[in-house]
Amino acid sequence: MKGQENPAEDALILLRSRIWDSSFVFTSFSDSPDSNYSKLKFMISSSVTEACNNSALLLGPRGSGKMAVLELVIRDLLAEHVDMISVIRLNGLLHNDDSCAVKEIARQLCVEHQLLFSKMASFDDNSQFMVAMLRECGLAHKTIIFVLDEFDFFTQGKQRLLYSLLDAMQSVMSQAVVIGVSCRLDADQLLEKRVRSRFSHRKLLFLPPSKEDLPRLLEHILSLPLDMSLPPDYAAEFNAKLHCLKHILADERFKEIINALLNSDSTVENLLRFLFHAVCQMDLESGFLSLDNFRTAMSSIQRQPKMEYLQEAS
């Protein structure tokens, strides 16, 4: 088999796919009760099991994993509570107009429940339909999760969408969760008074990984599984050499690489980009990662083509 002839190629393909699989990356922190994954999952699952309404904001810089963690939570809850959850997704860059947003909610609800959608319906008609669906789903013990990405764009204008949605959730007959996602830390302060009074003010802050979490995250992403098609001896040797990363972190040369990376951009997205470059530099003949791979990856990320062109100019 090809994997047995050159297991390094299969390992390279596996590591590349892992790095860009956000659901796999963030499972490394899902077992901690203090993680945002655990807090968010507990909040939404409580709404599903206890038939109550909730709202929360996920705040943090771009690339910090807000949507990745939310999608991971939703995926796990859909598997645990079959036919008890419906998900409506909106994006402020596409649906910042209230009429457009409510129409999109009505369209997704019609698709979800196999109903006929009317493109000619007005804002009031779609709002009444949304309230009626919230009531019907509540009676059927089905929770509707509203995901509002780029939440701060929904706060522009009269905020009729947010008011209609949160006001409908005041009824004991409704069963819904509103999750706003924004890179603005003051997103809740953009809400009007009438909207803010109906919001639960739950906020989860997504911070870049700390230097203490970095070794565990590296090992989680870069360790090869022992129960796949890769030769067990190769995978075991690869992981044995990889575990030395914990000692390499104490190396001043590796510290300089990591510090430079975190100082320039400490988000998870930038870390994954760095790891992807490092993995691509892996020597297929030896089949193992080395410190030189990370050094080369750092140089590749820090390249400034414009400055290089200026240096060559006479």
Protein Blocks (a to p, Z undefined) as FASTA:
>chain_A
ZZlmmmmlmmmmmmmmmmmmmklmmmmmmmpmkbmklmmmmmmmmmmmnopadddddddd
ehilpmmmmmmmmmmmmmmmghiaccddddfklmmpfklmmmmmmmmmmmmnopacdfkb
cfklmmmmmmmmmmmmmmnopacddddehkllmmgcjllmmmmmmmmmmpmkbccddddd
dfbfklmmmpcfklmmmpgoiacddddddfklmmmmmmmmmpccfkbmbdfklmmmmmmm
mmmmmmmmmpmklmmmmmmmmmmomcfklmmmmmmmmmmmpcfklopacfklmmmmmmmm
mpcfklmmmmmpZZ
